[in-house]
Amino acid sequence: MTQPNILELAKQGDAKAIALLLNRQLQAKGITAAASLKDGCLQVMLEAAEAPSQQVLAAWVSKSIAGLGAASIEKVKVYGRQTGAKVPAWSQEFEVAGLKLPVANVTQGRASSSDNTESNQLSLKERAKLGDVEAIASLLNLPLQNKGITATASLQDGCLQVMLEGDRVPDEEVSIRIVRRELTNLKAGAIASVKVYGQQVGEDFPAWNREFELKAEVSSDSKKLSTDKFANLTDLLTPIIDLLRERKFKELLDIGKNYLNENPDRQKRLIVVGVIVLATLTFKGIPFLGFNHNIKGSLTLKDDFFGGVGQFCNGKGGYGDIKSGRQVLVKDHKGETIATGELGTGKIISDNHCQFAIEVNGIRKAEFYTIQIGRRGDLTYSYQEMKDKNWELNVSLGD
């Protein structure tokens, strides 16, 4: 490939040609670039023995790509990571024709050997609270492994970056919900914000990323659940409800044990037992706190590529959002989300038909319900209609 051909291909948006041009400037600095273009977004991964400088290279890449004038490139995502690492040390996104996002210095925080020795003597949760990324990743992997997802993490300047990998691209909504819940419950003072990436094993670039802030830490006096401040019972009830909905009873028992160990007196024992009993009754549909209905049913997808009755299946192409673990939202007449569930494992029930179980628990009474499944259109039913259906929902796509 001659020089004119490389430049012309790069101007047409050829990712390999763009990577070649970038590498001619970067390789002398010990940095390697890889590029991928999809749906108007050019992703550039910069790797070196030590994570490349965001302050210097993000701006340089932005000018280089903008100078090509490639009409097929609308925005650019630049990642920097250490060679051999899975999680980027930093990432930045900018519009090619728009204003560039501010860049910031990034320092790779590493604990000294003496710090590591002391840290290893602490429990997993205690180490995670102190910002030990290996401990944080281990805690995240507990709920994620059931979904075939593995987490790795890095922490720098208060921003926790989490890479989630699976044989398939991890479901974005389900993954974010789990990571947010676990980190919120952890209350690690070292973590101010979180950036999560989802990637298929073996791929060079993340399929998606999401960033969110963690709530500010409360004072040390109110970090532990207290019988003197009943508002803090919400901190206990919320994860209990989440775990019950996901049928993770072992984790539920662990919460109770940890709470009792930290709060040994009799009064606090009675409160935690009462909260768990109340949550259990709520989950099973007994009308406490207004959570007294459970939706069950199925979604049947028809597509030509399905075959082999009894095999596992997921939607493809235009139905790519219909798959195991896809979030199911239930909203009330005010548009507020009042319950969440997810599609079960898809199984082929006949030629060209793949069926997923639907289950959403803990739904309070409302005038109307709007049910959302992936990118599909909304399904709206009145309370009486759902009651007449005996709270059973069976829908089909592709017929």
LINJO-V297958 format. One record per pair of residues at least 12 apart in sequence whose ideal C-beta (glycine too) atoms are under 8 Angstrom apart, sorted by sequence separation. I is the first residue (numbers start at 0). GAP is how many residues later the second one is. If there is no record, write none. Layout:
<<I:GAP> <I:GAP>>
This chain:
<<32:12> <78:12> <150:12> <196:12> <239:12> <242:12> <259:12> <302:12> <311:12> <327:12> <343:12> <344:12> <367:12> <368:12> <21:13> <32:13> <33:13> <77:13> <118:13> <139:13> <150:13> <151:13> <195:13> <258:13> <302:13> <326:13> <327:13> <342:13> <343:13> <367:13> <368:13> <5:14> <6:14> <18:14> <31:14> <32:14> <61:14> <76:14> <77:14> <123:14> <124:14> <136:14> <149:14> <179:14> <194:14> <195:14> <300:14> <326:14> <327:14> <342:14> <343:14> <367:14> <368:14> <378:14> <5:15> <18:15> <30:15> <31:15> <45:15> <60:15> <76:15> <77:15> <123:15> <136:15> <148:15> <149:15> <163:15> <178:15> <194:15> <195:15> <239:15> <326:15> <327:15> <342:15> <343:15> <357:15> <366:15> <367:15> <0:16> <18:16> <30:16> <31:16> <61:16> <76:16> <89:16> <118:16> <136:16> <148:16> <149:16> <194:16> <238:16> <255:16> <302:16> <325:16> <366:16> <378:16> <17:17> <30:17> <43:17> <60:17> <75:17> <88:17> <135:17> <148:17> <161:17> <178:17> <193:17> <255:17> <324:17> <325:17> <340:17> <341:17> <365:17> <368:17> <29:18> <74:18> <75:18> <147:18> <192:18> <193:18> <300:18> <324:18> <340:18> <364:18> <0:19> <15:19> <17:19> <28:19> <29:19> <74:19> <88:19> <133:19> <135:19> <146:19> <147:19> <192:19> <193:19> <235:19> <323:19> <340:19> <14:20> <25:20> <57:20> <74:20> <75:20> <132:20> <143:20> <147:20> <175:20> <192:20> <193:20> <255:20> <322:20> <323:20> <339:20> <340:20> <14:21> <30:21> <43:21> <56:21> <73:21> <74:21> <110:21> <132:21> <148:21> <174:21> <191:21> <192:21> <300:21> <321:21> <323:21> <338:21> <375:21> <14:22> <21:22> <57:22> <73:22> <132:22> <139:22> <191:22> <323:22> <338:22> <370:22> <372:22> <13:23> <41:23> <56:23> <72:23> <73:23> <146:23> <159:23> <174:23> <190:23> <235:23> <298:23> <322:23> <338:23> <12:24> <17:24> <130:24> <135:24> <146:24> <251:24> <321:24> <338:24> <18:25> <136:25> <337:25> <338:25> <17:26> <30:26> <53:26> <69:26> <79:26> <81:26> <148:26> <171:26> <337:26> <14:27> <52:27> <132:27> <146:27> <170:27> <51:28> <146:28> <150:28> <169:28> <188:28> <337:28> <12:29> <50:29> <168:29> <169:29> <50:30> <65:30> <168:30> <183:30> <186:30> <325:30> <327:30> <329:30> <342:30> <41:31> <50:31> <64:31> <65:31> <143:31> <146:31> <159:31> <168:31> <182:31> <183:31> <186:31> <314:31> <39:32> <40:32> <43:32> <45:32> <49:32> <61:32> <157:32> <158:32> <161:32> <163:32> <167:32> <179:32> <313:32> <323:32> <327:32> <331:32> <333:32> <39:33> <40:33> <41:33> <42:33> <43:33> <45:33> <46:33> <48:33> <157:33> <158:33> <159:33> <160:33> <161:33> <163:33> <166:33> <311:33> <312:33> <329:33> <332:33> <39:34> <40:34> <41:34> <42:34> <43:34> <44:34> <45:34> <46:34> <47:34> <48:34> <50:34> <57:34> <143:34> <157:34> <158:34> <159:34> <160:34> <161:34> <162:34> <163:34> <164:34> <165:34> <166:34> <175:34> <224:34> <311:34> <312:34> <321:34> <331:34> <332:34> <36:35> <39:35> <40:35> <41:35> <42:35> <43:35> <45:35> <46:35> <47:35> <53:35> <142:35> <154:35> <157:35> <158:35> <159:35> <160:35> <161:35> <163:35> <164:35> <165:35> <239:35> <243:35> <294:35> <311:35> <312:35> <331:35> <332:35> <334:35> <357:35> <36:36> <40:36> <42:36> <44:36> <46:36> <53:36> <57:36> <154:36> <158:36> <160:36> <162:36> <164:36> <171:36> <175:36> <186:36> <226:36> <235:36> <239:36> <243:36> <310:36> <311:36> <331:36> <332:36> <309:37> <310:37> <331:37> <357:37> <50:38> <53:38> <61:38> <139:38> <168:38> <171:38> <223:38> <224:38> <232:38> <236:38> <240:38> <243:38> <244:38> <309:38> <330:38> <331:38> <21:39> <24:39> <50:39> <139:39> <142:39> <168:39> <223:39> <235:39> <239:39> <243:39> <308:39> <314:39> <329:39> <330:39> <226:40> <307:40> <308:40> <313:40> <329:40> <330:40> <58:41> <226:41> <236:41> <240:41> <306:41> <308:41> <312:41> <329:41> <330:41> <21:42> <139:42> <232:42> <236:42> <240:42> <305:42> <308:42> <328:42> <20:43> <44:43> <138:43> <139:43> <162:43> <224:43> <327:43> <328:43> <58:44> <226:44> <298:44> <306:44> <327:44> <57:45> <300:45> <305:45> <306:45> <327:45> <108:46> <294:46> <305:46> <17:47> <108:47> <135:47> <138:47> <224:47> <305:47> <325:47> <326:47> <54:48> <107:48> <108:48> <290:48> <303:48> <305:48> <325:48> <53:49> <54:49> <106:49> <299:49> <302:49> <17:50> <53:50> <54:50> <105:50> <106:50> <135:50> <301:50> <31:51> <53:51> <54:51> <105:51> <301:51> <302:51> <321:51> <52:52> <53:52> <135:52> <300:52> <301:52> <321:52> <52:53> <103:53> <299:53> <300:53> <320:53> <184:54> <299:54> <300:54> <320:54> <321:54> <50:55> <299:55> <300:55> <320:55> <298:56> <299:56> <10:57> <12:57> <50:57> <128:57> <130:57> <297:57> <298:57> <9:58> <10:58> <11:58> <12:58> <49:58> <127:58> <128:58> <129:58> <130:58> <180:58> <297:58> <10:59> <12:59> <128:59> <130:59> <297:59> <298:59> <9:60> <11:60> <12:60> <127:60> <128:60> <129:60> <130:60> <296:60> <297:60> <124:61> <180:61> <295:61> <296:61> <295:62> <294:63> <295:63> <294:64> <86:65> <88:65> <293:65> <294:65> <85:66> <86:66> <89:66> <293:66> <294:66> <86:67> <88:67> <293:67> <293:68> <294:68> <84:69> <293:69> <90:70> <292:70> <89:71> <290:71> <291:71> <292:71> <88:72> <290:72> <291:72> <292:72> <87:73> <290:73> <291:73> <86:74> <289:74> <298:74> <86:75> <87:75> <288:75> <289:75> <321:75> <86:76> <284:76> <294:76> <85:77> <282:78> <318:78> <85:79> <282:79> <318:79> <281:80> <294:91> <292:93> <299:94> <301:94> <244:95> <295:95> <296:95> <298:95> <299:95> <300:95> <301:95> <302:95> <244:96> <294:96> <295:96> <296:96> <297:96> <298:96> <299:96> <300:96> <301:96> <293:97> <294:97> <295:97> <296:97> <297:97> <298:97> <299:97> <300:97> <301:97> <292:98> <294:98> <296:98> <298:98> <142:103> <90:104> <142:105> <142:108> <87:109> <141:109> <86:110> <244:116> <243:117> <244:117> <90:118> <240:121> <78:126> <167:146> <176:150> <173:151> <170:152> <173:152> <172:153> <173:153> <170:154> <172:154> <167:155> <170:155> <170:156> <44:159> <44:160> <42:162> <42:163> <176:163> <35:168> <173:168> <35:169> <33:170> <146:178>>
